[in-house]
Amino acid sequence: MPVGFRPPAGNPVAAAPVRRHSARMAVDHFTGWIAERYDESAAETFVPAVVDPVVDLLTDLAGTGAALELGIGTGRIALPLSARGTSVHGIDLSSDMVAQLRVKPGAERIPVAMGDFAATSVDETFALACLVFNTIMNLTTQEEQVACFRNVARHLEPGERFVVEVGVPDLRRLPPGETARPFLVSPTRLGFDEYDVAQQRLVPHHHVLTDGQWRATSIPFRYVWPAELDLMARLAGMELEARWGGWDRQPFTAESRAHVSVWRKPG
Ligand SMILES: C[S@@+](CC[C@H](N)C(=O)[O-])C[C@H]1O[C@@H](n2cnc3c(N)ncnc32)[C@H](O)[C@@H]1O
């Protein structure tokens, strides 16, 4: 699977009003060199061929309204979305990731609330909320994923939408009795997904060779089924509007490795 910032004075992060709906402490896995090298290590996802279809669809869905990106990170999607004229707000746990966003041109237009997106709210409502690039799986319990849908629903105006991009669990490729599967093997990058199918847990282990040194990350995920997400949306008062096999709105089929799903808050 494809895989903390001290706000400077006057930064909109510091000013954004924030409320939390849970005492649970989420863990920040995107610290230090992981944040510093995020753009470089995910370089293939920053190219226009990948970013443009995402931004096209999100711009379409937001219309003239504002968008909230959960797990905004270094702004891979938020910056071009904002550059197209959509007002974008973000939530993120990692001050190191947001520090990377803050040094980029255009970031001054994007307020970010620091906290867990399953529990953090900002005092605004939005036409669109989005959670892309498998990031829903960073919530490692079903309870947290349900809480995330409920948190999003609180931020949406009636009739408005929540978009999630996430992989379809790859269990058909895991041979019986095995717990690990390679997803990336090259001289400079190795990736193995480690599964615990009883707990619905997945740990992608990434090993990257940079400057002659191997660096490893193992960020825990909870994989989640499309139908389970639909139920979470229903628990939060939303209904499925569309499910595509990708950002170009291609059909979602039995062979789709990922999906882009849109739930709508009735209005
Ligand atoms: C894989 S990165 C994606 C960043 C960006 N959306 C992109 O597409 O490049 C995941 C981001 O979500 C943030 N994140 C993960 N779990 C979170 C949580 N529970 N609450 C807030 N942010 C979280 C991480 O700090 C990181 O910035």
The ligand as an ORCA input file, in Angstrom:
! r2SCAN-3c Opt
* xyz 0 1
  C      -0.150      9.671      3.974
  S      -0.173     11.306      4.573
  C      -1.271     12.070      3.401
  C      -1.053     13.554      3.294
  C      -1.827     14.227      2.164
  N      -3.256     14.106      2.353
  C      -1.433     13.640      0.813
  O      -2.327     13.177      0.102
  O      -0.249     13.676      0.474
  C      -1.239     11.154      5.981
  C      -1.401     12.443      6.775
  O      -2.474     12.255      7.699
  C      -2.073     12.675      8.981
  N      -2.803     11.868      9.967
  C      -2.754     10.523     10.126
  N      -3.594     10.145     11.104
  C      -4.177     11.275     11.557
  C      -5.151     11.540     12.559
  N      -5.699     10.564     13.273
  N      -5.530     12.815     12.750
  C      -4.980     13.828     12.009
  N      -4.066     13.630     11.057
  C      -3.666     12.369     10.832
  C      -0.573     12.467      9.027
  O       0.020     13.287      9.992
  C      -0.175     12.815      7.599
  O       0.076     14.179      7.475
*
